[in-house]
Amino acid sequence: MTSEPEIVLTALVGALLADCSADPLLLLIRVTRGPAVQRIGGGSGREDEHFDELLLEAFVSTEELLRGWVDRKVGNRLDAEDLIQTALMRVYAAKPEVTSAEQLRAYLWTVTKNLVRDAWRRAATDRERLESAGAERVVRLADRAGLHFDDVVVLRQALIAALDTLPPREREAVVLRAYEGNTYAETARIMGVSTGTAKSYVHNALRRVRERLEHRP
């Protein structure tokens, strides 16, 4: 059974990631060829730059097909654009272990299809979550989790830094669980692992995030 502190920390991570996704300057920028992923806060290492390049290549190579498909499914160009931006942000946040643009393109399509599939079912829930993921709720969740920050911006930056230190599979699992709202079983199915393994990934990720937030510089 999931403990109360872990439930609260999961909610806090989800709220902070929702807060990030609502601000395009945090994780996504727009460049001449369309949306691209950008590392924030102090530059990026070579491994991160390689992932960014793969994601940009994967997106550019399928952008026309992806946009056309989502437009037809959603029926609204603005909603389709928002959905694609969200898919990109989620792929970037999860940073799946892939070695080629082709694999990442398939991963992007899977995330996008899941978003379209769940759009109507989750519309009301998503609106409520995004509307409530403001500074006041984040502060309340942080206090309940025993993490005391005077500035939400500092907390948000500390969380992003903490996520960047996680092993790739743990980071992917905690994003799928905390931000996308998947159950452990759904997280396991998406990652291709057992439910027990998914739980272990999430538990370890949250433990590392808490340690990083508690012992931040």
N, C-alpha and C positions, 0 to 999 in steps of 0.2 A: 504494500500500500504506500502511495506517495505521501511523504510527510508534509505538514503545513508549511514549514520554511521553504521547501522545494517548490511547492505550489505557488507561493508568493513570489519567489525569485523567478520562476517561469513566467508569471504574469508580468513582472517588471521587465524582463528581457523582451517579451512580446510587445509591451507598450513602448519601450524605447526604440525598438526596430520599426514599429509603426510610425513613431514620431520622425525617425530618420527618413522613411519612405515618403512621408508627406512633404519633405523639403528637398527639392531636386539638387540643391547645392551640396548636400551631404554625401550622396552616393552616386548620383547620376548627373551628367552634364549633357548639353546638346552641342554637337559640333556640326560641321558643314555636311557630313554624310549621314547624320541622324544621331540617335542616342548612343552614347559610349560610356563605358565605365571608367571612373577615375579614382585613384587612390587618394584618400584625404589624410590630413594630419601628418606632415613631416616626411612626405615622400614614400617610396616603396622599394622593396628589395627586388633582386633580379627574378626570383620565383614569382612574386606578385606581378611584375611587369609581364612575364611570360603568360600568366593566366589572363591578364587584361588583353594582351594581343590575341590570344586564342578566342576569347569571348567576342572581341570586336570582329575578328575574321568570321566567326561562326554566325554572328548576327547579320553582318553585311551580306554574306553569301546567301542568306535565306530571308532577308528582310521583306522583299517584295511578295514572296509566297506567304510568309507569315502574316503580313498585314492584310493581304487579300482574304486569307482564310478567317482571321479574327473579325474583320469587317463584316463578312457574310454571317458569321455565327452570332455576333453581338448586335449588328444592325445599326450601330451608331459609331461614327468615326472617332469622336472624342472619347467615348467609353473604350473603344478598341485601343486607342493610343495609351490610355491610362493602364489598361490591362497589360499591354506589351511592356510598358515601363516597369510595372510591378513585377512581371516575369523576369526581366533583366536584373532588377534589384535583388530578387530572391536567388537567382542563379549566382550572382556576384557574392551575396552574403554567405551562401552555402559553400562556395568554392569546391565543387565536387572534384574528386581525383580523376582527372582525364588527361590524356596525352595527345589528343588531336582535336582540331576544330570540328571534325565530323562527329566525334563523340559528344562534344559540347553542344553542337547544333541539335543533336537528338535529345539531349538533356533539356535544352531550351524549349524545344517543341513539347516535350512531356510536361514541363511546368506550365506552359501556356495552355495546353489542352486541359490540364487539371483546373486551371483558373476559369476557363470558359465553362467547363462542366459544372463547377461549383458556383458560378456567378449568381444565379437566381437563388439557390439554396442559402447562400451565405450573404446575400446583399444586405439584409437588415442587420445581421450580426457585425459585418465589416463596418457599416456606417456607425454603429454604436461604438465599436472599438476605436475607430479612428477619431471620432468626436470626443471620446473620453480619455484619449491618450495624450492629454495636454499636461502642462507642467504640474498642475495640482494633483492629478491622479498619480503621476510618476513619483512625486514627492511622497505621497501617502504610501505607495507600494514600497518605496525605498526604506521608509521608516519602519514599516511592518517587517521588512526583511532584515532590519538591524543595520542598514547602510545609510549613514547620515551624510548627506551632501548639501551644502548651502546653495549650490548653483546647479540647475538642471543641465545646462550646457556642459559643465565639467563632468557630470555623471554620464551624459551621453557619450562624450569623448572617451571617458574611462571604459565604458562598456565596449565601444568599438575596438579600443586597444586590447581589451581582454579577449574579445572574440578572435582577434588577429593572432593571438598566441596559442589558440587551441589547435590540436591535431585536426587535420581536414575532416575526418569522418565524424568526430565529436562536434565540430562546428556545424557541419551539414545537419546532423541529427537535432541539435538544439534549435537551429533556425526552423527546421520543418515542424518541430514540436511547439516551440514558443511563439514564433511569428505567424506561421501558416495555420496553426491551430489543429494540426493533425493529431490523431490519437497515436499511442505507441504502436498499435498494429498497423495503422496507415503509414507511419514513419518507417517502420520496418519493411513494409511492402515497397515503398518508393526506393529505399536504399538497397533492397535485395538482401536483407539480413533477417535473423530471427527477432521476435518481439523482445526477448530477453536481452539480446545484443543491443537493440535500439534503446532500451531502458538504460542499459549500462553506459552507452555513449552519452545520453542526455544527462544522467546522474553525474558522470565524471566531468562533463562540460560545465555544468552548473557549479560543481565544487571548485573547479579551476577559476571560473568567473568570480565567484564569491571571494576566493583567496586573493585574486588580483585586485578586486575593488576594496577589500579590507586593508590591503597592504600597499595601496597605491603610493607613489612618491609624494 
